[in-house]
Amino acid sequence: MAQNSVLGTPTEFDTYGVITEAFILHKQPRDRYTIFPQLFIPWKPAAVADSRGSLPDFGLGRYYNVPPYIRLQGGVEVKKATQSMIDLPPLSILAEEEDIKNTLHVCQFQAIDQAKSAVKGGLLPNAKLLWLMFVGPYFTILKIGPFSNDQLITRTHKQNPSGDFAASLAIAWQKAAQPITRGLYLLGTPDAAAKLEFFITSTSVFLS
């Protein structure tokens, strides 16, 4: 499935199938978590209609019968596969490619905003969090949080005029920094299965 997800001219949506299947394989017992695709999380949870929220490609969590009715343990941001993935190259080679490093560098800011939205809405605690970032069937784990009050009011990926000035400067510095090489894992391999299980197990405490 990982191989098939990079054929042709794939978009991020072509990877959804193999990612979903991977989460299903780890869903033992069956009520371990629920998969929430394209979960909209308002940036301002108190606003009646907030169209500037965050939209992680997947959220992992559970339904509850008291507000907030969905609570998360983490989320997933997905980017489309690159042409260099057609033969599923070795992790060490792919991790050093500039387009991969640049894609993940930008992706982290979307993931951070998604986590901030979840914290502000009570879907996640303001704690050390993990987020998955995929480029095609390859993924890495991003460590984020906890956030200061100034960071929570300041968008990372999209600008907002009400954000804190100092926090905005810090974000601008981070965006201008040189993209780093990140450890990658390929769905369908034992290492990826172990890392995915680590992500699920480590964050499961947020659902207790």
C-alpha positions as CSV (number, residue, x, y, z in Angstrom):
1,M,0.0,0.0,0.0
2,A,2.9,2.4,0.8
3,Q,4.3,1.7,-2.7
4,N,0.9,2.2,-4.4
5,S,0.4,5.5,-2.6
6,V,3.3,7.2,-4.3
7,L,2.5,6.1,-7.9
8,G,1.6,8.6,-10.6
9,T,1.2,12.2,-9.4
10,P,0.0,11.6,-5.8
11,T,-1.6,14.2,-3.7
12,E,-1.8,14.2,0.1
13,F,-5.1,12.4,-0.1
14,D,-3.6,9.4,-1.9
15,T,-1.7,8.7,1.3
16,Y,-4.8,8.7,3.5
17,G,-5.6,5.1,2.8
18,V,-2.4,3.6,4.0
19,I,-2.2,5.9,7.0
20,T,-5.8,4.9,8.0
21,E,-4.9,1.2,7.6
22,A,-1.9,1.7,9.8
23,F,-4.0,3.2,12.6
24,I,-6.5,0.4,12.2
25,L,-3.8,-2.2,12.7
26,H,-2.8,-0.6,16.0
27,K,-6.4,-0.3,17.1
28,Q,-6.3,-3.2,19.6
29,P,-8.6,-3.3,21.5
30,R,-11.1,-1.9,19.1
31,D,-12.1,0.9,21.5
32,R,-8.5,2.0,22.0
33,Y,-9.2,5.3,20.1
34,T,-11.3,6.7,17.3
35,I,-9.8,8.1,14.1
36,F,-11.1,11.6,13.2
37,P,-10.3,12.6,9.6
38,Q,-10.2,16.3,8.7
39,L,-11.2,17.4,12.2
40,F,-11.9,21.1,12.3
41,I,-10.7,22.7,15.5
42,P,-11.7,26.4,16.1
43,W,-8.8,28.8,16.9
44,K,-11.3,30.8,19.1
45,P,-13.4,28.1,20.8
46,A,-15.7,30.7,22.4
47,A,-16.6,32.3,19.1
48,V,-20.0,31.1,17.6
49,A,-18.5,30.9,14.1
50,D,-14.8,30.7,13.7
51,S,-13.7,30.0,10.2
52,R,-10.0,30.4,10.9
53,G,-9.5,27.2,12.9
54,S,-7.1,24.4,12.3
55,L,-7.7,21.3,10.3
56,P,-5.4,18.4,11.1
57,D,-5.6,15.6,8.5
58,F,-6.3,13.1,11.3
59,G,-6.9,13.3,14.9
60,L,-6.7,10.4,17.3
61,G,-9.0,10.5,20.3
62,R,-12.4,9.5,21.7
63,Y,-16.0,10.7,22.0
64,Y,-17.2,11.9,25.4
65,N,-20.7,12.6,26.7
66,V,-19.6,15.9,28.3
67,P,-18.0,19.0,26.7
68,P,-15.7,18.9,24.8
69,Y,-17.4,16.0,23.2
70,I,-14.3,15.0,21.3
71,R,-10.9,14.8,23.1
72,L,-7.6,14.0,21.4
73,Q,-4.3,12.3,22.2
74,G,-2.6,13.7,19.2
75,G,-2.9,14.6,15.5
76,V,-1.5,14.1,12.1
77,E,-0.5,16.5,9.3
78,V,0.0,15.0,5.8
79,K,1.9,16.3,2.8
80,K,2.0,14.8,-0.7
81,A,4.7,12.3,-1.7
82,T,7.6,13.6,-3.7
83,Q,8.8,12.2,-7.1
84,S,11.9,10.8,-5.4
85,M,9.7,8.4,-3.4
86,I,8.6,6.4,-6.5
87,D,11.0,3.5,-5.6
88,L,10.7,4.0,-1.8
89,P,14.3,5.1,-1.2
90,P,16.3,4.3,2.0
91,L,15.4,6.5,5.0
92,S,18.9,8.0,5.4
93,I,19.0,9.2,1.8
94,L,15.4,10.6,1.7
95,A,15.9,12.4,5.0
96,E,18.8,14.5,3.5
97,E,16.8,15.7,0.5
98,E,16.2,19.4,0.6
99,D,12.6,19.2,-0.5
100,I,11.8,16.8,2.3
101,K,13.6,18.9,4.9
102,N,11.8,22.1,3.6
103,T,8.4,20.4,3.5
104,L,8.7,19.2,7.1
105,H,10.0,22.6,8.2
106,V,6.9,24.2,6.9
107,C,4.6,21.4,8.1
108,Q,5.7,21.8,11.7
109,F,4.1,25.2,11.9
110,Q,0.8,23.9,10.8
111,A,1.1,21.1,13.3
112,I,1.9,23.6,16.1
113,D,-1.2,25.7,15.3
114,Q,-3.3,22.5,15.3
115,A,-2.0,21.6,18.7
116,K,-2.6,25.1,20.0
117,S,-6.2,25.1,18.8
118,A,-6.8,21.7,20.5
119,V,-5.3,23.0,23.8
120,K,-7.4,26.2,23.7
121,G,-10.5,24.2,23.0
122,G,-9.9,21.7,25.8
123,L,-9.3,18.8,23.4
124,L,-5.8,18.4,24.7
125,P,-4.0,19.4,28.0
126,N,-1.3,22.1,27.8
127,A,1.5,19.6,28.2
128,K,4.3,18.0,26.2
129,L,2.5,16.7,23.1
130,L,3.4,14.6,20.0
131,W,2.3,15.2,16.5
132,L,2.9,13.0,13.4
133,M,4.1,14.7,10.2
134,F,3.8,12.6,7.0
135,V,5.3,13.2,3.5
136,G,3.7,10.5,1.5
137,P,4.0,7.2,3.5
138,Y,7.1,8.5,5.3
139,F,6.6,10.1,8.7
140,T,8.4,11.7,11.7
141,I,7.3,12.6,15.2
142,L,7.2,16.3,16.2
143,K,7.5,17.1,19.9
144,I,5.7,20.3,20.9
145,G,4.3,22.1,23.9
146,P,3.6,23.1,26.6
147,F,2.7,26.6,25.4
148,S,2.9,29.9,27.2
149,N,-0.2,32.1,27.2
150,D,1.5,34.4,24.7
151,Q,2.2,31.4,22.4
152,L,-1.4,30.3,22.6
153,I,-2.8,33.6,21.3
154,T,-0.2,33.7,18.5
155,R,-0.7,31.7,15.3
156,T,2.4,30.0,13.9
157,H,1.4,29.1,10.4
158,K,-1.1,32.0,9.7
159,Q,-0.6,35.5,11.0
160,N,-3.1,37.0,13.4
161,P,-3.1,40.7,14.4
162,S,-4.0,39.9,18.0
163,G,-1.0,37.7,18.6
164,D,1.8,38.6,21.0
165,F,4.6,40.6,19.5
166,A,7.5,38.8,21.2
167,A,6.0,35.4,20.4
168,S,5.5,36.5,16.7
169,L,9.2,37.5,16.6
170,A,10.2,34.1,17.9
171,I,8.1,32.4,15.3
172,A,9.6,34.5,12.5
173,W,13.0,33.5,13.7
174,Q,12.0,29.8,13.7
175,K,10.6,30.1,10.2
176,A,13.8,31.6,8.9
177,A,16.0,29.0,10.5
178,Q,17.7,26.3,8.4
179,P,15.5,23.2,7.9
180,I,16.9,20.3,9.9
181,T,17.3,16.6,9.0
182,R,14.6,14.6,10.8
183,G,14.4,10.9,11.5
184,L,12.0,9.3,9.1
185,Y,10.0,6.0,9.2
186,L,8.2,4.2,6.3
187,L,4.8,2.7,6.8
188,G,4.9,-1.1,6.4
189,T,8.3,-1.6,8.1
190,P,8.9,-2.9,11.6
191,D,10.6,0.3,12.7
192,A,7.6,2.4,11.6
193,A,5.2,0.0,13.4
194,A,7.2,0.3,16.6
195,K,7.4,4.1,16.3
196,L,3.7,4.4,15.6
197,E,3.0,2.2,18.6
198,F,5.2,4.5,20.7
199,F,3.3,7.5,19.6
200,I,-0.1,5.9,20.4
201,T,1.0,4.5,23.8
202,S,2.8,7.6,24.9
203,T,-0.2,9.9,24.2
204,S,-2.9,7.5,25.5
205,V,-2.6,9.1,28.9
206,F,-4.6,12.1,27.6
207,L,-7.6,9.9,27.1
208,S,-7.8,8.5,30.6
